[in-house]
Amino acid sequence: MTQPPGNTLTASDRHIDVWLAYYNEISDPGLHAAYRALLTEEERGKEFRFYFPDDQRRYLVTRAMVRTVLSRYLPAVDPRAWRFSNNSYGRPEIANFSSAECGLRFNISHTRGLIALGVTHQRELGVDVENVQTREVSLDIADRFFAAPEVAELATVPKERQQDRFFEYWTFKESYIKARGMGLSIPLGQFSFHYPHERAVHIAIQPELGDEASRWGFWQYRPTKEHLLAVCAERREGGEPSLTLRRVVPLAGEEVVQPELLKTSEASR
């Protein structure tokens, strides 16, 4: 890490920060103890309910990461003071401050080896990250749940690229339903993604969902060879927001990173 943590960041309605933590690299027992000290008693109890050490560490780093990162934008709030609840569809939200009071929006995703946390201001946001090497899936899932144009396009992709293409669709879809705050209550077949060219993405939404494609911007990155990251963010007045990606070890250090940008809705315009 090239920069110690601690400086205050300004949450802007024209900007999104995406924080990346490679939790397997965070092995210092002293840091783990410091993370536990930030959690509520209930959160500490949940850590060791996970059977596998990988899941325990991922949970611990995730909880500490959310608390410490949010306090970077509101330093008057001690990381231990944040309280969270889930909306009716299960999306975590800040419980002890109203949207008007702090304005922060966040979204979390994690997979084997990587945690992603998106933070912005007064803008709906969804983030999804997947490990494309450890999670092999059957394309029957696409046949059952994807929109017909996506299934047809997948069938044209060379077999050795189909898993990657599947996860390109999957991460975009997950980021959208998370930004809507409604999870899998939104049928995956009622919206679809199209690639006008290899660097561009466009969403089409059926009228039943009561939404407009122009409302949303999308980005997709390759943080490592194993991981695929998608971000969906609500467009507001003033145009497309900018993104900064930061690699972080909570309480220890951070650095701005520039992973490969695979696709963006800006390229479709």
C-alpha positions in Angstrom: 0.0 0.0 0.0 1.4 3.4 -1.0 -0.8 5.6 1.2 -1.8 5.3 4.9 -5.5 5.6 5.6 -7.0 8.5 7.5 -7.5 11.5 5.2 -11.1 12.6 4.8 -12.8 12.0 1.4 -15.7 14.0 0.0 -18.7 12.0 -1.2 -19.9 13.7 -4.4 -23.0 13.2 -6.5 -20.8 13.3 -9.5 -18.3 10.6 -8.4 -18.2 6.9 -7.3 -15.5 5.2 -5.3 -15.1 1.5 -5.5 -13.0 -0.1 -2.8 -11.3 -3.4 -3.3 -10.0 -5.6 -0.5 -8.1 -8.9 -1.3 -8.9 -10.4 2.0 -6.7 -13.5 1.7 -3.7 -11.1 1.8 -4.8 -9.6 5.2 -3.4 -12.2 7.6 -2.0 -10.0 10.4 -3.6 -11.3 13.7 -3.2 -7.8 15.1 -5.3 -6.3 12.3 -7.9 -9.0 12.8 -8.2 -8.1 16.5 -8.5 -4.4 15.6 -11.3 -5.3 13.1 -13.2 -7.2 15.7 -13.0 -4.3 18.1 -15.0 -2.2 15.5 -17.9 -4.6 15.3 -21.0 -5.0 17.4 -21.4 -7.9 19.7 -23.8 -9.5 17.2 -21.4 -9.1 14.3 -18.5 -10.6 16.3 -20.7 -13.6 17.1 -21.5 -14.2 13.4 -17.8 -14.5 12.4 -17.2 -17.9 13.8 -20.6 -19.3 12.7 -18.9 -19.7 9.3 -17.3 -23.2 9.1 -14.5 -22.4 6.7 -11.6 -20.0 7.7 -11.9 -18.3 4.2 -15.5 -17.4 4.9 -14.6 -16.2 8.5 -11.9 -13.9 7.2 -14.1 -12.6 4.3 -16.9 -11.7 6.8 -14.5 -10.0 9.2 -12.8 -7.9 6.6 -16.1 -7.0 5.0 -17.6 -5.7 8.2 -14.5 -3.7 9.2 -14.1 -2.4 5.6 -17.7 -1.0 5.5 -17.3 0.7 8.8 -13.9 2.3 8.3 -14.6 3.4 4.7 -17.9 5.1 5.5 -16.1 7.0 8.3 -13.6 8.3 5.7 -16.5 10.3 4.3 -18.0 11.2 7.6 -15.0 11.4 10.0 -17.2 12.6 12.9 -18.8 9.2 13.0 -16.6 6.6 14.7 -16.4 3.4 12.7 -17.9 1.5 15.7 -21.0 3.8 15.7 -22.5 2.8 12.3 -25.6 0.7 12.4 -27.1 -1.2 9.5 -30.4 -2.7 8.5 -31.7 -4.5 5.4 -34.5 -3.2 3.2 -37.5 -5.4 2.5 -35.5 -7.1 -0.3 -32.4 -7.7 1.8 -30.1 -4.9 0.7 -27.9 -3.5 3.5 -28.5 0.2 4.3 -27.4 2.7 6.9 -29.8 2.6 9.8 -28.7 5.3 12.2 -28.7 8.2 9.7 -31.4 9.1 7.2 -30.5 9.7 3.6 -31.0 13.4 4.1 -28.6 13.5 7.1 -25.6 11.8 5.5 -26.4 11.3 1.8 -24.2 8.3 1.5 -25.1 5.3 -0.6 -23.1 2.1 -0.5 -23.3 -1.4 -2.0 -21.2 -4.5 -1.2 -20.3 -7.6 -3.1 -17.8 -10.4 -2.3 -16.5 -13.5 -3.9 -13.6 -15.9 -3.4 -10.6 -13.7 -2.8 -12.1 -10.2 -3.3 -14.5 -7.8 -1.6 -15.9 -4.8 -3.5 -17.5 -1.8 -1.8 -19.0 1.0 -3.8 -19.7 4.4 -2.2 -21.4 7.5 -3.7 -23.6 10.4 -2.7 -27.4 10.6 -3.3 -27.3 8.1 -6.2 -28.6 4.5 -6.4 -25.7 2.2 -6.8 -25.1 -1.6 -7.4 -21.8 -3.5 -7.4 -21.2 -7.1 -8.3 -17.9 -9.1 -8.3 -17.4 -12.7 -9.3 -14.5 -15.1 -9.3 -14.7 -16.5 -12.8 -12.1 -19.3 -12.2 -13.4 -20.9 -9.0 -17.1 -20.6 -9.8 -17.9 -22.7 -12.9 -21.5 -22.6 -13.9 -23.7 -24.5 -16.3 -25.0 -22.5 -19.2 -28.4 -24.1 -18.5 -28.8 -21.2 -15.9 -28.7 -18.7 -18.8 -31.3 -20.8 -20.7 -33.6 -20.7 -17.7 -33.1 -17.1 -16.5 -31.5 -14.8 -19.1 -33.4 -12.9 -21.7 -33.8 -14.5 -25.1 -31.3 -12.2 -26.9 -28.6 -12.9 -24.3 -29.1 -16.7 -24.6 -28.9 -16.4 -28.4 -25.7 -14.3 -28.3 -24.1 -16.7 -25.8 -24.7 -19.6 -28.2 -22.5 -17.8 -30.8 -19.5 -17.3 -28.5 -16.7 -19.8 -28.8 -16.9 -22.5 -26.2 -13.7 -21.5 -24.5 -15.1 -18.0 -24.0 -18.7 -18.9 -22.9 -17.9 -19.0 -19.1 -16.4 -15.5 -19.3 -19.3 -14.2 -21.4 -21.8 -15.7 -19.0 -20.2 -13.8 -16.1 -20.1 -10.6 -18.1 -23.9 -10.9 -18.4 -24.3 -12.1 -14.8 -22.3 -9.3 -13.1 -24.1 -6.6 -15.1 -27.5 -8.2 -14.2 -26.6 -8.4 -10.5 -25.3 -4.9 -10.4 -28.6 -3.6 -11.9 -31.0 -5.5 -9.6 -28.8 -4.4 -6.6 -28.9 -0.8 -7.7 -32.7 -1.1 -8.0 -32.6 -2.4 -4.4 -35.0 -5.3 -5.2 -32.6 -8.2 -5.8 -33.9 -11.3 -7.5 -37.5 -10.1 -7.1 -36.8 -8.6 -10.5 -37.0 -11.3 -13.2 -33.6 -11.6 -14.9 -35.3 -12.3 -18.2 -37.2 -8.9 -18.3 -34.1 -6.9 -19.0 -31.1 -7.6 -21.2 -27.6 -6.4 -22.0 -26.3 -5.9 -25.5 -22.7 -5.2 -26.7 -22.8 -2.8 -29.7 -19.0 -3.4 -29.8 -16.6 -5.2 -27.5 -16.0 -2.2 -25.3 -19.6 -1.0 -25.1 -22.7 -2.1 -23.2 -26.4 -1.1 -23.4 -29.3 -2.2 -21.3 -32.8 -2.9 -22.6 -35.7 -3.0 -20.1 -39.1 -4.4 -20.7 -42.0 -2.0 -19.8 -43.2 -4.3 -17.0 -40.3 -3.2 -14.8 -41.3 0.4 -14.9 -37.8 1.7 -15.5 -35.9 3.6 -18.2 -32.6 2.4 -19.7 -31.4 6.0 -19.9 -31.5 6.2 -16.1 -28.5 3.9 -15.7 -24.8 3.9 -16.4 -22.6 0.7 -16.4 -18.9 -0.1 -16.1 -17.1 -3.5 -16.1 -13.5 -4.1 -14.9 -11.1 -7.0 -14.7 -9.3 -6.3 -11.3 -7.4 -9.6 -11.7 -7.4 -12.5 -14.1 -9.7 -14.3 -11.7 -12.2 -11.5 -11.0 -14.8 -9.7 -12.9 -16.4 -6.5 -11.5 -19.5 -4.6 -12.7 -20.9 -1.3 -11.4 -24.4 0.1 -12.1 -25.1 3.7 -11.1 -28.1 6.0 -11.4 -27.5 8.9 -13.8 -28.2 12.3 -12.4 -28.2 15.8 -13.7 -24.7 16.8 -14.8 -23.9 13.7 -16.8 -22.1 10.4 -16.2 -20.3 10.1 -12.9 -16.6 9.5 -12.7 -15.2 6.4 -11.0 -12.1 5.8 -8.8 -11.0 2.3 -7.8 -9.0 1.9 -4.6 -7.2 -1.1 -3.2 -7.5 -1.1 0.6 -6.3 -2.9 3.7 -8.6 -1.5 6.4 -6.7 0.5 9.1 -3.4 -0.2 7.2 -3.2 1.4 3.8 -4.7 2.0 0.4 -3.8 3.0 -3.2 -5.6 4.1 -6.3 -5.6 1.4 -8.9 -6.5 1.3 -12.6 -7.6 -2.2 -13.6 -8.6 -2.9 -17.1 -11.8 -1.3 -18.1 -13.6 -3.9 -20.3 -17.0 -2.3 -21.1 -18.9 0.9 -20.3 -22.2 2.4 -21.3 -20.4 5.6 -22.2 -18.9 3.8 -25.2 -22.4 3.0 -26.5 -23.2 6.7 -27.0 
